Amino acid sequence: MDAEISPEEVDELLDADEAVRVVDIRSEAEFDRGHIPGSENIPFHALADEIERLDGAERVVTVCPHGKASVQAARLVASYEGVPDDARVESMEGGLSEWEYELERSGASGGEADGDGAGGDDEEVADGPGAPF
């Protein structure tokens, strides 16, 4: 693992269309409720079995609710032989609780974007039943 990366830096990478794979390690249900646009879901419990999905990735950012489990996930990804030795593998600092940008929704919500973000002022959305984590 290279380091942690701030949510602001992740947002800048995505806005610049940089070649980065954002891997959300939460459960599928949590992912469906709200995730970083363009991210992919590989739940932490399945990461070892599905890690080949990251073959050849040059830059990977792992994401979890609060930035703790994603550090472990980043270490696992960085140790995987299918990821090039010179690849950058980072964990998003603070996790989705620090993400103040748009979230994408999938599943029953029909994939609509939510402009409130996980770090918004609306406590019901941030911490209630509709929370993304």
N, C-alpha and C positions, 0 to 999 in steps of 0.2 A: 504494500500500500504506500502510495506517495505521500498523502497528507489528507487534511480535510479541506473542503472547498465551501465557500460561503454560498448561501442561497442567491445572493446578488450575482456572484460569478457564474453560477449555473444558469440563471436567467439570461445573462449576457451571452453565454455560449449558445444557448438555444436561439436567442434572437439573431445571432450572427450566423446561424445555420452551420455551426461547427460540427465536425464529426464526433459526436459524443453519444454514448449509450447510457441513458438514465435508467437504472434498474431499481424499481420499487419492490422492497422485500416484504411488504405487508401481505396479509391474506387477500385472496381474490375479492371477497366482499368489501373489505376496506378500500382496496384499489378502485373498485367500481363506484364507491361513494364519492371519490375525488382524488385525482392524481395530477402530477405535473404533466402538462400537455406533451405528448410525444414519448412519454416514459413507457417502459414495458414492465410487466409484472412477473417476477419470479419469486414466489414466497420463500422466506428464509428456510423453512423446513424442507423445501424442495430444491434449494440452490445447488447442493452437491450433485443431485441427480440430473439437473437441467443445465448445468454450467456450460455444456458444450454449445448452448445457444449463443455464447459470447465468443466463440472461436474467431480469432483474427481481430477482435476489437482493439482499436488503438487508444481509446479513452473511454473509461467507464466511471460513472458516478453512482454510488449506491445510496438509497434513500429509505428511511424508516420514520416512525413518528417523532422521535426526539433525538436522533443522531447517535444512539448508543449501539444498537444491533447492527447498524449499517457499517460501523467500523469493523466489526467482525466479518461481515459479508465482504467488505472491500479486501480484507486480508486473504480471505478464501479465494476471491476472484484473482487477486494478484499472484497467488501461488499456483494457479491453474496453468498447465503447460500449453493450453490452446490460446492463451493471451500472450502476445509478443512480449519479450523481455523489456523492450523500450516503451511499452504501453503505459499510459498514466491511469492509475486506479485510485479514486478518491471517494471519501464519504462526505455527504452533505452535512455540514456543521449545523447542529440544532434540529435537524430533521424537518419534517413537514410543519412542525409547530412554529418554525421560523420563516416558512414560505409565505410571503406577503403578496404573491402574484396570483394570476388566474389559475383555477383548477379545472381540469376536464373531468366530466362524469361519464360513466358508461353503465351498461346494464339496464335496469328498469327505468332509469332517468333519461334514457334515449341518447346519451352521449353529449348532452348540452354542456357548454362551458359555464362556469360560475365565476363571476368577477370578484367575489368577496375574498377569495384566498383563505388559507387556513389561519392566517395571523390577523384576520380582520377584527373589528370592534364588536361584531355581533356575537355575543357569548353563546346564544342558543345554537347558532350554526357552528361555531368553533368547538363547543364542548358538548352539545346536545346529541340527540339520536341521529341527526344528519351529519355528524362530524366525520371527516374523512379518515379518522384514526381513533 
